Amino acid sequence: MKEFYITFRSITYAQKGQAALQRAGIRCQLRRTPRVLEEKGCGYCLTISQWDSMKAVEALREGNVLFQRCYLRGPEGNWEEQML
């Protein structure tokens, strides 16, 4: 199964994102961003099911939660940036 990653610049925005997704009924996990995806120092991400990706991005935008980028990680460990 593929995982969807939404990256944030800080823990504060990741926590706001987590709260917004929980309000929308989307299960997520708050994690450190994998080093291969980090930009400009410290970063955090939320991981969710790929099936909830569009709903999650919509919930973040509606909640005015700033995020950086979105990635899909395949079962082989490869990363693909998603333009949503």
N, C-alpha and C positions, 0 to 999 in steps of 0.2 A: 504494500500500500504506500502511496505517496503522502508526504507531509508537506504542509503549506507553512511557510515562515513569513512573518511580518516583522521587519526590523524597525527599531526605534533608536534615537540618539541617546536617550537617558533612561534610567530606571523609573523616573517620575512619569514620563510619557508611556512607558510600557505598562506601568501600573494603572494609569488612566485608561489605556487601551484594554487591559484585562477587565476592568470594571465595566466598560462600555459593552464588551462582548458578553460578559456575564448577564448584564441587563437584557441583552438581545437573545439570551438563551443559547449562546454558543460556548461550548467547552473549549478551553485553551489552557496552555501551560506557559508560564513565564520562565524564560531561560536566558542565560548569557548567549549572545550571538556567536555562532561558530567563527573561529578566527578567519577562515577563508572568506567570510562575508563581512567582516568588520571594516568599517570606514571611519577614519579619524578618531581612533581611540576607543573608549569604552562604549559598548553597545549591548542592548538587550533585545530580545525578540519574543514574540508569542508564536507558539506552534498550534496549529489546528488541523482538523481533517481537511483534505483538499475539497471535499464536498461542501464545506461551509465557507469557502474562500470568498466568493462574491458577496454573500450575506455579511461576512465579517468586515470586509472593506467598506461596504455600505454603512454598517453600524459605526465604524470609526469616523467616517466622513460626516455622518449625521451628528455625531457627538463632538465634532471639531477636535478630534485627537490626531495630532500630527504624527505620521509615520514616515519612514524613509523609503524602503523598498519591499517588494514581495518576491519570494522565491518558492519554487516547487522543488522538493528533493525526491528523486526517484529511488526505487528500491536498491539500485546499484550504488547509491551515494552521490550521483551526479546532481548538479545544481542548475536550475534554469530560471532566470529572472522572468517574472510575470509583469506585463504591462496592463494594469487594470485601471 
